[in-house]
Amino acid sequence: MALLFFCSMAVQTNAGAQERSEWKTPEVNQANRLPMHTSFFSYESEKAMNSGIQNSRFFMPINGNWKFKGVMNADERISDFYKKNYNDGDWGTMPVPGNWELNGFGDPIYTNMQYPWWPWSKGSTADPMVIPVKDNHVGMYRHEIVIPKHWSGKQIIAHFGAASSNMYLWINGRYVGYSEDNRLSAEFDITPYISAGKKNLIAVECFRWSDGSYLEDQDCFRFSGITRDCFLFARDKKNIQDVRIKAGLDQNYTNGILSAEIKTNSPKQIFIDLVSPDGKTVVSQKASAAKNGVSLTEIKIDNPLKWTAETPNLYKVLVYTKDGKAKGVTAFDAIDNLEDVTIVMNSSNHSYTFTAPDGNETKKWGEGQWEDYRRVTMQNNERGSRYLTTTSEFVDGEWQVVHEDYIFYDDPESPYNATSYRQVDYKDGQTTIVNFT
């Protein structure tokens, strides 16, 4: 377990330094965060897209063990930890992504109807929008990276999959921005702060509770930290910024109608390709000329393959710009060819880990067996884009993806029986079922 150092020793705190108040100001839930958008990735070419996001020359994951310092109370946080010359030699480490409480800092709290800081933090109920300082843990992260030289001249974006309950971001000692909404990704344009080909310092500060915690109070365990994948990516400064796709059928449920709303700041011509489940391009059409940065286009498809639970046909949409030759492709994150994949699923106050069946083979789930019932349940919280990408691959007539699905089992022989006892074991930041009785 990582050795963590707490502020019982003399450290410089925020006293006397400029106090940032976003974390306790209900009117503010972001600063300099890029607008939310559909989950997609901008590839440099169609060849790069077919190779997958991990192989793109303009994608760089920044997951790993980051330098970490945790303090128990919000007024003990270090005022200058984000500066390049700050000495973090006595800090411990924290995995990114990872929950503090499962990696040696703090304890998970489960509550249902009351806020997690009440009644332990006096005064929180007297003034409902006051966030406590006492026992409001704060984690500070530092991580160095080297930006590839060939990213020079590009727009460079930092993507944080989720941070709970909030996050401040600094690059090379300069303040970049702030974000709340702890189940949604946050992206920041860090181009002005980054030096390509050199070492760059990323610094992040997260609070256990912020004013947003009042709206995120749910029936669940409370965990803190940077909790989903983080990465940097580079793209042309003139680019496709958002894509909204709506697919439907005509009144006879025969022919398809695909509506595309594309937000762009690029002067290049935009094209839309619709690719069938067997990989063939069904339609390739120019998007309508953009007006005020938005292109609205409608495509009609003759008698497309329909989606049902028994025939879950999925089409892929490619949106790309052309300037002579194709130079860039924006695609919804390509679904990997998954055969045997572990899915971690949080269901209210329970966490399950299970393994997808490979062909007709039956997989173990703890001491229980997979039976005829195969269902992924999405409850309460927004899921990350990778979760949605993965589960869409399993909608094959045997799997179902369900939101807010409460199911109770009466079969005493079934491992899914609601009365079954679940013994859990926390390992590497994941919750794993190890036994059924």
N, C-alpha and C positions, 0 to 999 in steps of 0.2 A: 504494500500500500504506500502511496506517496506520502512523504513526510511534509506536513503542513505547519507553517509557523504563524501564530496568531499574535495580535497586537498587545501582549502583556508587557513588551519592552517599549522603550522610548522610540516613537516614530513621529514623523511629521504628518499631521492630520489636516483636515480641511480648514481648521481654524486659521484665519488670516489669509486664506486663499479665496479666489473667486468661487462662490457657491453656485453650483448648477442646480436649478430647482425643478427641471422637467419631471423628475421622478415623483414629485408630490404636487404637481399642478394639473388638475383634471382637464383644463382646457387645452393641454398640449399632449399629444401622443406620438409625435414624431418631429424631427428637425432634419432637413436635408435628405430625408429618405426618398428614394425614387418611387414613383407611383406603382401601386400593385398592378400586376398584369397576369395574363394567362401563363401557365407553365410551359416554356419552350426553350430551346437553345439555338443560337445563331451560329451555324457552321460556316466555315470558310469556303466549302465546296461540297458538292454532292458526294464525292469520294470520301471526304472527311466524315460526312453524316453516316455513310454506310459502315464506317470503321468504329463509330460510337463516340460518345462524348469524352470518354477517358483518353482517347487517342487524338483529340483535337489539339492542334498546336496553340490554340488560344484558350485552353482550359487548364487551370492549375488548382488541384485540391489543396486545402490548407489544414485538413484534419491532422490530429496527432497530439502529442503531449506538449502543452503550452506551459510556460512559467506561470505560477499561480500563487496568490496571497489572499487569504480570507480573513475578514474581521467580523466579530460577532454583532457589532452595533453600527448603525449607519453613520454615526458621527466619528467613528474611528478610522474611516477609510483614508488612504494616503493621498495627499493632494497632488503630488507631482510624479506619481508612479508611471505615467505615460510618456515622460520625457526621455529622450534618447540617452542622456547621460545618467539616468537613474540606475543605481546599483541593485540588481535583483539577485545577487549571488547567494543570498540565504533563503530564497523562495523555494517552495516545493513545486510540484507539477500537477496538472489536472488534464485528463483526456478531453479532447474536443472532437466529436460531441461527447458529452458525459454529464451525469447528474452529480452535483456536489455531494448530496446526501448518501450516494452509493459509492463515493470515493473518498470518504474520510472527513468531510466537512459538513457538520450539521446532521440533523435527523429528519427523516420524512414525517410529515404530519398528515393524518387523515381526518377530515371533517366533512360533514354533510351539509347541515343547515346554518352553521355559524361560521364566521370568518376565522381563519386559522390563527390570527393574532389575538383573538378575544377568548377568554378573559385575561390572558397572560400579560398583555400590554395594556396597562391602565389608561383609561381616557379615550380609547378608540371608539367606544360606543357613544360617548358624549358628543363628539363632533364627527359625524359619519365619514367625512372625506379626509380625515387626518390619517396619515400613514405613520405607524410607529417608527421610532428611531431605535429604541431598545429591542434587542433580539431580531432586528432586521438585518440579516447577514448580507454582506457585500463581498463579492469576489472580483479580484482584479487580475487580468490576464496580460501577458506580454509574449509576443512571438515574432521571430525574425524570418523573413523570406527574401529571396532574390527573384526579381521580375525578369523574365527573358528579354534579351535585347531586341528581338524581333517584334516585341509588343510596342516599341516606340512609335508614336504617332497615332496609336489606337485609343479608343475610349476604354478605360479599365474599370471594371465593376467588381465590388466586393459583395458576395452573396452569403448571408447568414441564414441557415434554414429555420432556426428558431432560437430564441433566447428568453429565459424565464427569470424574473418577470419583465425585464427590460434590458436595454443595452445602450451604453455610450461607446462611441468609436473615435479613436485617434490614430492617425498615421504619421509616423516620423515626428511625433511630438505635437502635431497640429490637430486641433479638434475638427472632426468631420461631421458627426451628426448623432442623432438619438432615435430610438425606436421602442415602442411598446407593441402590444398584441403578441402574446408569447407563444401562439401556435401558428403564426404566419411568418413567412420569410421576410427578411429586410435586405434591401439592396442599396448600395451607396456608390456614387460616382467618385472614385478616388484618384482620377487622372491627375488633378493638380498637385497631389500630395506624394506621388510615387516617382521613384527614379528607376528607370529600366536599366538592367544590367548591374545593379548595386543592391546591397543589403537594405531592407526596409523594415521598420518596426511597426507592427500592428499592436495596439493596446485596446482592451475592451474592459468595461466595468459593468457588472450586473448586480442588481438588487434583488434580494429574495422577494420583497413586496414593493409595489409602487401603487400610484393611484389607480392604475389599470386593474389591479388585483381585485378591486371592488366589483368590477364587471366580469371577472374571470373566476368568481367563486362558484365552485361546482362540487359535486359528489365524487371526490377523487383524492388520491394521494397528492401532496404538494412537493414537487421537486424543483430544483433551481439549477441555473447554469446555461451554458450554450449547449442545446440539446439535440440539434440536427446538423447534418453535413454543412460544411462551409467550404467555399471555393472562390477563386478569382477567375474572371474571364475577360477577354478583350474582344472588341468588335469595331467595325468602322464607325467613325463619328456620325456619319449619315447612315441610318439603319432603320429596320422595321422594329418598332417599339412595343407594339401589342397586337395580338391577333385574337379575335373573338369569332368562333365558329358556331353556327346553329344549324343542325341537320334535322330535316323533317320529311314528311310525305305529303303528297297531294290529297285532295278530299276522297279519292278512291283508294288510298293506301297502296298505290301502284308505283308511281314515279317519285323520285327523290328531289328535294329542293334544299340546296346548301347555301346559306347566307354567310358572307364573310365581311367582317368589319376590321379593317387593318389601319392601325395608327402608324404613321411613318414621318420621318423628316428627310427622307431620301428623294432626290429628284429622279432616280432610276425607275424604269418600268417594272411593275410588280406582276408576277405570275402566280397562279394557283394551280397545283396539280392534285388530283384525287387518285389515290393508289388503292387498288382492290386488295382483299385479303390474300390473294395469290401473288401479289407483287406487281401487277400490271397497272399501268397508268390508264385510268378510265377517261379522265378529262384533263386537259391542260388549257387554261384560259387566262387571258390578260385580265388583271384587276382593273376596275374602273379608275379613272384619273382621280387622284386625291384632291379633296377640297378641304381647306383649312387643316391639312395634315391627316385627313381620314378618308379612306377609300371604302365605299360600300359596293359589294359585288354579290350577285345571285347566280348560282349555277344550277342547271336542271340536269338530272341524271335519269335516263330511261331504265325503269324497272331494276333498281339496285338490289343487291342481296340484303334482306331484312335482318334486323337483330331481334332474336327472341332468346329466352333462356335455353331453348333446345338448340338453336342455331345462332350462336353469339358472333355474328360476322362483324368485324371491325375494319374500317377503312382508315387509311393514313392520309393526312393533309400536309402538303408541302407548300410553303410560301417562300418565294425567292425573287431576287432582283436580277435583272439582266442589263448589262452594258456591253454590247457586242457579244461576249460569251458569258455564260453563267459564272458569277463570281461569289455568290453567297446564297445559302439556303437556310431558311428559318423553319424548323420542324418541331412539332411536339415531341418531347423527349422520347427517343426511339425505345420501344419496348424490347428488352433483351429476350433471347430465346431461353426461357427458364424451364428447367426440367426438375431440379431438386433444390428447392430454395427454402430457407427458414424465414418465416414471417414473425415479427414480434408485434403483438397486438395488445393495446391497452383497452380494457373493457370496464368502464366505470372504476371501481376500486380494485379490480382484479387485473392481473397481467398474465397473458398466456403466450407461450412460445410453442409453435408447432411446425412440422415439416411437411411440405407438399408431397403428395404421392408421385412416384416416378412410374409412369405407365400404369400397369395393373398391380404393381407391388404395394403391399400394405405396410405403412410405416408405423413405428411405435410412437406413442405420445405419452411420455412418462411410463407408467406401468400399464396404461390403458392402450387399447387398440383403436386405430381409425375404423369407423364403421361406415354406414351409408350416408351419414350426415356430414356434409362438408360445407362450412359457411364461414365467411369472414364477417365479423361484426364491427361496424364503425359506430362508436358511441361518444357523445358529448363533445369531444374536441375535434378541431380541424386536423386533418391528416396531412403529412408532407407529400410533395409531388411524387417522390419515389414510391411511397406506399400506394398511391393511386395507380401509378404506372404498373407496379407489380401485380396488384390485385386484378387489374383489367386483363392480364394475361391468363388468369385462372377462371375467368367467366366462360367456361367451356361446356356448360350443360351439367357439370358435376359440382361446380362451385357457384356460390352466390355471394354477392357483396351487398350487405344490408346496413342501413343506417338506423340507429336507435332501435335495435332489435332485442327484445327481452324474451327469452325462451327458457322454459323450465321443463325438465325431463323427469318422467316418472318411472322410467325403466331402471330398476336397481342394478341391472347388469351393465348399464351404459356408463362409460367414463364421463359422460356429459350430464349425468344426473345432478340436479341442483343441490342435492343433499350430500354429494361426494365431497370428501375433505381434500383440499388442495394444499399440499406441503410445498412451499416455494423456497428456492435457494437463490440468493443474490450473487451473481458472478459477473465480473467485468462490466458492471453497469447495466446488465440485463437481468430480467426476472425469468427464471426457468422453472417450470413445473417438474418436480423430480419424483412425485409419487401420487397415486390415487388410492384411496381406501374406501 
